Amino acid sequence: MNEQPLLPGLRSELEPGEPVFVLRARDPLAPHLAALWAALRKGDTASAVSIFSDTVSDPGYAYHHGEGNANDPQVASASAKAQDMNKWREAHGLVHFGLHTV
C-alpha cells in the first residue's frame, strides 16, 4: 500500500484505523458519485435523486457497469470497505444510516 498521503493533510486528519475510499477521475462513475455525495451532505434530496436517476439511466452506465463486473475485485473491495466503514463508525459511536452493502 502506498504510504504517501493522497491529499495534503489527509493522513493527519484520519483517526487511527479509519477506513478511506478513493475514487479516481478515470472511473466513469466518479463525478456522479462525488456530485451525489455533495447533494446528500447538503441535504438536497431532490438533487441527489436526480443525479442518481440521470446516472443509472445513461446508456453508458449499463455499458460500463453491467453484471460482468460482479466478480471484479474492485467491486468486492468497495463492498468490503463499506462494511469496514460501518464497523468503524459503530465502534466510534457514530450514527449508522442503515447502509446495505452488496
Secondary structure as UniProt FT lines:
FT   TURN            8..9
FT   HELIX           10..13
FT   TURN            16..17
FT   TURN            25..26
FT   TURN            28..29
FT   HELIX           30..42
FT   HELIX           45..57
FT   HELIX           59..64
FT   HELIX           67..69
FT   TURN            70..71
FT   HELIX           73..91
FT   TURN            92..93
//
